[in-house]
Amino acid sequence: MHRPCHRLSRRPSTWAAGLCVLAALISTGCANPAPVPRAAPAPQKVTESARILLGEAQQAGAAIPKVPLARDRAKMQQAVGEAWLSLGDADQALTCARGIDGWRRAELLAQVARVRTDAGDAAGAAALLEEATAVVAGTDHWSHDRVAADVAAVWMRLGKPDRAEAVLRPDSVPDRARFENARTALMPAEALDAQADAFDKAIATQAFDLARGGLDGYLTLLARSADDAPRRERAMRALDAGIPGLPVDLQVKYLIDMANVLVDIRQTSAARSATDRARAIIRESTFLPEDVAPVGAPIAVALARQGEGTAARALLRELRSRYDASVARIDDFRRAQALRALGEAWMALGDPSEAARSFVDAVDAGSLNPNARPRAEDLCMTCIAMVRCGFTPDDALLKRIGTIRAGLGDPW
């Protein structure tokens, strides 16, 4: 079984067109935003359960040896730092960042800088941006441009467009597109039509990264169009036309992202239409068995947001049945991902008992591989998933997590 191939191209010939689009994006840069209005963030209490789970996740990730698994170790360490950020604890996230070797340190530093910016700490954010830039300075690795796009976006939030432009390489097409999406959230309303013109050109190239940048930009524009019917309709037309060119799993993702934005701007009928299209893809397309639940679970969450709780629960039960029927054909190191997705979705629907079933099964499924690296990664990501959705494990599950973590060791 396989996914149908996407129709967007990565061919070199598309990049010449991409550079032309990049010029169009840069030409809109005259409309620079002011600093983002900020309010002090509401204090957030981190539960003892969350601290225990993230402690286990952090130990599991750090147990992965740097040699020869530095990349895997850094990925888990970044995921833990992002989980701390999701709880509002930027200090813990910063501690995680400084324990990471490589470009992922810089990416997490930029994420912390954004939180500092929105909390009103401009000086602290600027220092972190300088630190992030220094981590990837002097390298031609693709991660340089990815980090630069994130750093530039935060400079824009700080109201410093010149600093933003200075860190971007002029020939980095996909990363410039990511930056422009971030800038779309901040720019004055009168600049949005020109920005949308550039997104149209990006999508028309059918270059994969550039077209996705255009679709992401239109989602951001859609979020700003609650009271602007012409712009809202333009964004929806562009998304409707561009999404079918993606791989089927990304078609579902973008349709659900679109539906959630439409709910946020009170366009419930259009949101349901997008959700129905996503459900049709799940019914009619062929997925690898381990991908069905991760792709389908966000549809259930979207249905619940639209007041369709009964349909949402029915969908999650169907996804679990499909997982159970095909589990023997799923490699052991890929099973926990599906169960985590179901657990998070059940929590979003307000059903912790069903979530517990999924998370207990995820912990057990992640412990099956004879090699410690996939066991460590699954344990780390399952702990993070529980924290992210607010699930509180019972003592038996916490003990099981601790036992698996303590057992990590050779062979990796």
VOKOL-989887 format. One line per field, with one value per residue (C-alpha): x, y, z; residue number from 1; residue in one letter. Coordinates in pm, 1 decimal. Example, Ala and Ser with C-alpha at 12.3 -4.5 7.8 and 13.67 -1.06 7.14 Angstrom:
BEGIN
u 1230.0|1367.0;
v -450.0|-106.0;
w 780.0|714.0;
logu 1|2;
zator a|s;
END
This chain:
BEGIN
u 0.0|120.1|12.1|-60.5|224.9|178.7|169.3|379.2|729.3|1074.7|1240.4|1526.2|1343.5|1081.6|1336.5|1396.6|1028.8|1066.7|1332.7|1095.0|832.2|1091.4|1146.8|772.3|769.9|1061.0|889.9|609.6|858.9|798.5|495.4|669.8|474.5|493.3|597.6|332.4|97.5|174.6|-1.1|151.7|81.6|-156.6|28.8|1.3|39.4|242.8|101.4|320.6|214.8|339.1|672.1|718.2|630.7|863.4|1135.5|1096.3|1090.3|1403.2|1589.6|1479.2|1601.6|1928.9|1994.4|2041.0|2419.4|2565.1|2779.9|2648.3|2294.0|2345.3|2066.4|1807.8|1912.4|1883.8|1540.2|1405.9|1568.8|1407.6|1069.1|1096.1|1186.5|888.2|665.0|788.6|708.2|356.4|312.9|437.8|768.7|1025.3|1299.2|1283.7|1270.4|1582.1|1762.0|1670.8|1792.3|2134.8|2174.2|2131.8|2421.7|2365.7|2110.5|1811.8|1952.4|1920.6|1567.1|1452.8|1630.1|1430.2|1108.2|1193.1|1276.6|929.0|776.4|1003.0|892.8|525.2|592.0|740.5|1106.9|1250.8|1608.4|1598.1|1445.5|1707.1|1990.1|1844.6|1813.3|2180.3|2267.8|2059.7|2221.4|2568.5|2492.6|2446.2|2682.5|2934.3|2756.8|2593.8|2382.0|2012.9|1934.4|2101.0|1817.9|1549.5|1680.6|1724.7|1358.2|1251.8|1492.1|1376.2|1011.9|1084.7|1280.4|964.0|759.2|1005.5|938.9|1288.8|1244.0|1599.9|1736.3|1495.5|1611.3|1975.4|1958.0|1779.4|1982.9|1832.4|1833.5|1662.2|1324.3|1138.1|1262.8|1175.1|826.3|808.5|918.3|658.4|387.1|495.2|507.2|153.5|20.0|178.4|160.4|-95.1|-424.2|-358.7|-55.8|-240.7|-363.1|-10.6|101.6|-177.7|-62.3|278.4|121.6|-70.5|256.7|415.5|134.9|139.6|504.1|398.2|736.4|657.7|810.0|718.0|357.3|317.8|450.2|177.2|-92.5|37.1|29.1|-332.1|-427.1|-276.2|-457.6|-783.0|-740.8|-729.5|-1043.6|-1325.0|-1477.7|-1346.7|-1559.6|-1366.8|-1031.5|-1189.0|-1338.1|-1009.4|-822.9|-1075.9|-1063.0|-683.8|-682.7|-953.6|-749.6|-409.3|-480.5|-566.0|-207.4|-66.1|-8.6|-326.8|-207.9|-124.8|-457.1|-627.1|-398.3|-461.3|-836.3|-851.0|-626.6|-860.6|-1167.9|-1024.1|-946.2|-1298.4|-1443.4|-1229.5|-1369.5|-1727.9|-1770.1|-1920.3|-2084.3|-1761.8|-1572.5|-1802.1|-1760.9|-1381.7|-1409.9|-1640.4|-1385.8|-1115.8|-1338.8|-1396.0|-1020.2|-982.8|-1259.2|-1143.7|-762.3|-510.2|-283.9|-19.8|-195.1|20.1|-78.9|-458.5|-505.0|-249.6|-406.3|-765.2|-767.3|-746.6|-1067.3|-1246.1|-1114.6|-1234.7|-1579.1|-1600.3|-1513.2|-1805.2|-2047.8|-2047.3|-1936.3|-2124.7|-1967.1|-1625.4|-1646.7|-1768.7|-1473.9|-1220.7|-1372.1|-1352.9|-988.4|-909.0|-1083.4|-881.3|-562.8|-647.8|-731.6|-397.6|-160.0|14.4|123.8|269.1|634.9|664.1|850.6|559.7|266.7|282.4|243.2|-107.8|-207.6|-70.1|-280.7|-592.3|-511.7|-469.7|-790.6|-990.5|-862.8|-968.8|-1314.8|-1317.1|-1292.7|-991.6|-1093.7|-1068.2|-749.4|-604.4|-664.6|-481.0|-187.8|-139.1|-132.5|107.1|353.1|343.1|368.4|669.0|855.9|860.5|1158.6|1478.3|1684.3|1684.9|1679.5|1323.7|1211.7|1359.2|1202.6|858.6|868.9|978.9|708.8|433.3|516.6|514.6|179.7|24.0|153.6|43.6|-318.7|-340.3|-368.6|-283.7|-147.4|-223.4|47.3|61.6|129.3|391.9|564.2|556.5|708.0|986.0|1062.9|1092.1|1310.3|1539.7|1580.9|1720.5|2067.9|2269.5|2195.4|2088.0;
v 0.0|346.9|704.4|848.3|1069.2|1442.1|1653.1|1941.1|1940.0|1954.6|1974.3|2223.3|2396.4|2523.7|2710.5|2972.4|3053.0|3043.1|3312.7|3534.0|3479.1|3558.7|3893.3|3954.0|3870.9|4102.1|4382.3|4383.0|4449.9|4824.8|4772.2|4704.2|4621.8|4797.8|4596.4|4345.2|4480.3|4282.2|4202.0|4025.7|3652.5|3499.0|3293.2|2922.1|2658.9|2359.2|2050.2|1805.8|1538.0|1747.9|1808.5|1436.3|1347.0|1607.0|1495.7|1139.6|1266.0|1471.0|1178.1|947.0|1189.2|1259.1|885.8|859.4|865.1|1156.5|917.1|801.6|932.7|1306.7|1399.7|1177.3|1300.0|1666.7|1611.4|1469.7|1744.1|2009.2|1839.4|1854.3|2223.4|2295.8|2113.3|2340.6|2638.7|2505.5|2516.9|2875.0|2792.7|2972.2|2933.6|2553.9|2568.2|2785.0|2536.0|2262.4|2469.8|2525.1|2150.8|2081.5|2049.8|2178.8|2380.3|2262.3|2468.0|2776.5|2690.7|2647.1|2968.8|3153.7|3001.9|3115.8|3460.3|3484.0|3409.5|3669.5|3919.9|3864.3|3893.8|4239.9|4145.3|4300.1|4305.5|3941.6|3837.8|4028.1|3861.3|3518.3|3602.4|3699.7|3374.8|3170.1|3340.7|3270.4|2896.8|2854.8|3129.7|3031.3|2717.6|2639.3|2362.7|2393.2|2449.0|2793.2|2927.9|2754.7|2914.9|3248.5|3250.9|3191.6|3455.5|3706.9|3650.6|3740.4|4050.9|4155.9|4102.3|4330.1|4598.1|4573.7|4490.7|4590.1|4328.6|4075.3|4140.3|4124.4|3762.5|3627.9|3507.3|3656.9|3328.0|3112.2|3066.3|2827.2|2993.7|3338.0|3199.4|3081.9|3425.2|3598.5|3387.4|3510.7|3869.7|3839.8|3813.7|4150.1|4374.2|4654.7|4553.7|4770.9|4555.2|4224.3|4229.3|4266.6|3988.5|3767.1|3835.1|3698.4|3392.3|3325.1|3326.0|3094.4|2839.6|2862.1|2746.9|2402.3|2385.9|2191.1|2411.9|2736.2|2632.1|2523.3|2862.9|3024.1|2806.0|2878.1|3246.9|3224.3|3050.0|3343.5|3589.4|3396.3|3431.0|3808.9|3825.9|3776.1|4110.7|4130.0|3916.4|3987.0|3888.1|3590.6|3464.7|3518.0|3315.5|3034.0|3018.9|3000.2|2727.0|2528.9|2541.4|2472.6|2197.8|1922.1|1937.7|1813.8|1456.2|1317.7|1338.1|1705.9|1762.7|1646.3|1860.8|2178.9|2119.0|2078.5|2380.4|2573.2|2443.2|2545.5|2896.1|2922.7|2825.0|3092.2|3358.1|3234.6|3077.1|2752.2|2636.6|2672.1|2499.4|2198.4|2181.1|2168.3|1902.9|1690.9|1701.8|1582.4|1295.6|1193.7|1171.1|942.1|716.9|706.1|714.8|443.8|508.9|304.3|148.1|339.9|671.5|635.9|747.8|1034.7|1175.8|1113.9|1209.0|1587.5|1554.4|1430.1|1722.9|1963.4|1801.3|1846.4|2215.5|2243.9|2093.0|1746.6|1549.1|1230.9|1219.6|1295.6|1004.7|769.5|864.9|803.0|460.3|380.9|486.9|267.8|-27.2|21.8|38.0|-279.4|-465.1|-377.6|-362.5|-687.2|-522.2|-213.8|-214.4|-200.1|132.4|296.1|182.4|432.6|732.7|622.7|558.4|895.3|1070.8|894.6|976.0|1345.5|1353.6|1184.2|1444.2|1721.4|1565.3|1564.8|1188.1|1107.5|741.7|671.5|877.0|661.7|346.5|494.9|628.8|306.6|115.9|373.9|331.2|-46.3|-37.1|192.9|-49.1|-342.5|-269.0|-449.3|-136.2|140.5|439.9|384.9|296.4|621.3|827.3|672.8|714.7|1076.1|1162.3|979.8|1167.6|1494.1|1407.9|1349.2|1683.4|1866.6|1755.1|1781.2|1409.7|1297.5|940.7|725.1|585.1|254.3|425.2|654.6|350.2|176.2|484.8|496.9|128.1|162.4|470.0|301.1|8.2|212.8|95.0|-104.7|-195.4|141.5;
w 0.0|-75.1|-97.4|-441.0|-554.1|-532.2|-846.3|-722.8|-865.0|-713.3|-1057.1|-1094.9|-1381.5|-1139.7|-932.0|-1200.7|-1176.6|-800.9|-808.7|-1006.2|-739.0|-475.1|-642.3|-626.6|-257.4|-187.3|-379.0|-122.5|153.8|155.5|377.9|704.9|1020.0|1348.9|1653.3|1757.6|2026.4|2338.3|2659.9|2956.4|2916.3|3165.1|3424.3|3357.7|3624.3|3512.0|3679.4|3867.2|3619.2|3328.0|3500.8|3563.1|3204.7|3055.9|3293.9|3164.6|2805.8|2861.7|3014.7|2733.7|2468.4|2647.5|2681.3|2305.1|2249.0|2055.8|1854.9|1617.5|1684.9|1737.0|1495.1|1666.6|2010.6|1907.8|1754.7|2081.0|2287.7|2068.6|2100.3|2480.0|2465.7|2242.7|2489.6|2769.6|2548.3|2490.8|2869.1|2881.8|3049.7|2834.1|3096.1|3083.2|2703.0|2700.5|2923.1|2676.0|2383.7|2533.4|2582.4|2209.9|1967.8|1614.8|1423.9|1628.1|1916.2|1696.6|1590.6|1949.8|2053.3|1785.4|1918.9|2271.3|2131.0|1984.6|2324.8|2484.7|2221.4|2290.1|2664.3|2609.2|2664.2|2347.2|2474.6|2583.2|2250.9|2051.0|2245.2|2172.1|1801.4|1792.0|1967.3|1722.2|1422.7|1560.4|1591.3|1214.5|1096.8|832.1|712.5|379.6|529.3|438.0|805.4|786.9|574.3|778.9|1097.6|919.8|820.3|1181.2|1313.3|1053.0|1146.2|1508.6|1406.4|1220.8|1536.6|1712.5|1450.1|1298.6|927.8|839.4|1078.6|929.9|573.7|680.0|797.1|487.1|191.3|-124.5|-318.6|-54.7|-221.3|14.4|330.1|200.4|140.1|504.1|619.7|403.7|560.8|904.6|776.4|639.8|995.0|1080.6|774.9|731.3|571.2|265.6|177.4|180.8|-178.9|-314.9|-83.0|-213.4|-571.3|-475.7|-313.2|-636.1|-828.1|-573.7|-603.1|-983.3|-999.1|-868.5|-695.1|-378.1|-107.5|-278.9|-343.5|18.1|122.4|-86.2|67.7|418.0|335.4|223.2|549.4|735.6|510.6|563.1|939.3|895.4|679.9|930.8|834.8|478.5|245.4|-80.2|71.6|244.6|-81.4|-264.8|-2.6|-15.0|-395.4|-389.4|-124.9|-304.8|-624.7|-470.6|-218.9|-473.9|-607.0|-274.9|-156.8|-8.0|352.8|306.2|132.3|451.6|666.6|469.3|448.3|827.0|882.3|655.0|840.1|1177.4|1054.0|914.0|1252.2|1415.8|1181.4|1220.4|875.8|1002.0|678.9|481.4|762.4|745.9|367.9|400.2|671.7|456.4|175.7|415.3|529.7|169.1|112.0|414.8|279.8|-80.8|-68.2|6.7|304.7|474.7|776.6|1026.6|864.2|878.3|1241.1|1240.5|923.4|1028.6|1397.3|1333.6|1129.8|1439.6|1642.7|1372.3|1374.3|1749.7|1714.9|1473.1|1725.7|1567.7|1871.0|1779.3|1433.8|1583.7|1827.2|1557.4|1339.5|1618.1|1687.3|1317.1|1305.1|1606.6|1443.4|1127.1|1333.5|1526.8|1205.3|1044.9|1343.2|1248.8|922.4|1095.0|1196.8|1576.6|1570.4|1383.3|1594.8|1880.1|1649.7|1551.4|1912.2|2026.9|1763.9|1888.2|2251.7|2181.4|1978.3|2255.9|2501.7|2263.1|2266.5|2649.2|2697.3|2921.4|2967.2|2593.8|2583.1|2861.5|2660.8|2363.2|2566.1|2763.0|2434.8|2286.3|2575.0|2534.5|2154.3|2173.1|2397.2|2155.5|1931.8|2033.3|1964.3|2224.0|1987.7|1859.2|2212.0|2344.4|2067.1|2111.6|2489.1|2455.3|2200.2|2390.5|2712.2|2516.5|2355.4|2698.0|2821.3|2510.0|2541.5|2920.7|2994.1|3349.5|3366.3|3667.7|3893.5|3707.7|3376.1|3527.4|3675.6|3335.4|3171.8|3429.9|3382.9|3005.7|3037.4|3290.1|3050.7|2763.0|2667.1|2415.5|2145.4|2012.7;
logu 1|2|3|4|5|6|7|8|9|10|11|12|13|14|15|16|17|18|19|20|21|22|23|24|25|26|27|28|29|30|31|32|33|34|35|36|37|38|39|40|41|42|43|44|45|46|47|48|49|50|51|52|53|54|55|56|57|58|59|60|61|62|63|64|65|66|67|68|69|70|71|72|73|74|75|76|77|78|79|80|81|82|83|84|85|86|87|88|89|90|91|92|93|94|95|96|97|98|99|100|101|102|103|104|105|106|107|108|109|110|111|112|113|114|115|116|117|118|119|120|121|122|123|124|125|126|127|128|129|130|131|132|133|134|135|136|137|138|139|140|141|142|143|144|145|146|147|148|149|150|151|152|153|154|155|156|157|158|159|160|161|162|163|164|165|166|167|168|169|170|171|172|173|174|175|176|177|178|179|180|181|182|183|184|185|186|187|188|189|190|191|192|193|194|195|196|197|198|199|200|201|202|203|204|205|206|207|208|209|210|211|212|213|214|215|216|217|218|219|220|221|222|223|224|225|226|227|228|229|230|231|232|233|234|235|236|237|238|239|240|241|242|243|244|245|246|247|248|249|250|251|252|253|254|255|256|257|258|259|260|261|262|263|264|265|266|267|268|269|270|271|272|273|274|275|276|277|278|279|280|281|282|283|284|285|286|287|288|289|290|291|292|293|294|295|296|297|298|299|300|301|302|303|304|305|306|307|308|309|310|311|312|313|314|315|316|317|318|319|320|321|322|323|324|325|326|327|328|329|330|331|332|333|334|335|336|337|338|339|340|341|342|343|344|345|346|347|348|349|350|351|352|353|354|355|356|357|358|359|360|361|362|363|364|365|366|367|368|369|370|371|372|373|374|375|376|377|378|379|380|381|382|383|384|385|386|387|388|389|390|391|392|393|394|395|396|397|398|399|400|401|402|403|404|405|406|407|408|409|410|411|412;
zator m|h|r|p|c|h|r|l|s|r|r|p|s|t|w|a|a|g|l|c|v|l|a|a|l|i|s|t|g|c|a|n|p|a|p|v|p|r|a|a|p|a|p|q|k|v|t|e|s|a|r|i|l|l|g|e|a|q|q|a|g|a|a|i|p|k|v|p|l|a|r|d|r|a|k|m|q|q|a|v|g|e|a|w|l|s|l|g|d|a|d|q|a|l|t|c|a|r|g|i|d|g|w|r|r|a|e|l|l|a|q|v|a|r|v|r|t|d|a|g|d|a|a|g|a|a|a|l|l|e|e|a|t|a|v|v|a|g|t|d|h|w|s|h|d|r|v|a|a|d|v|a|a|v|w|m|r|l|g|k|p|d|r|a|e|a|v|l|r|p|d|s|v|p|d|r|a|r|f|e|n|a|r|t|a|l|m|p|a|e|a|l|d|a|q|a|d|a|f|d|k|a|i|a|t|q|a|f|d|l|a|r|g|g|l|d|g|y|l|t|l|l|a|r|s|a|d|d|a|p|r|r|e|r|a|m|r|a|l|d|a|g|i|p|g|l|p|v|d|l|q|v|k|y|l|i|d|m|a|n|v|l|v|d|i|r|q|t|s|a|a|r|s|a|t|d|r|a|r|a|i|i|r|e|s|t|f|l|p|e|d|v|a|p|v|g|a|p|i|a|v|a|l|a|r|q|g|e|g|t|a|a|r|a|l|l|r|e|l|r|s|r|y|d|a|s|v|a|r|i|d|d|f|r|r|a|q|a|l|r|a|l|g|e|a|w|m|a|l|g|d|p|s|e|a|a|r|s|f|v|d|a|v|d|a|g|s|l|n|p|n|a|r|p|r|a|e|d|l|c|m|t|c|i|a|m|v|r|c|g|f|t|p|d|d|a|l|l|k|r|i|g|t|i|r|a|g|l|g|d|p|w;
END
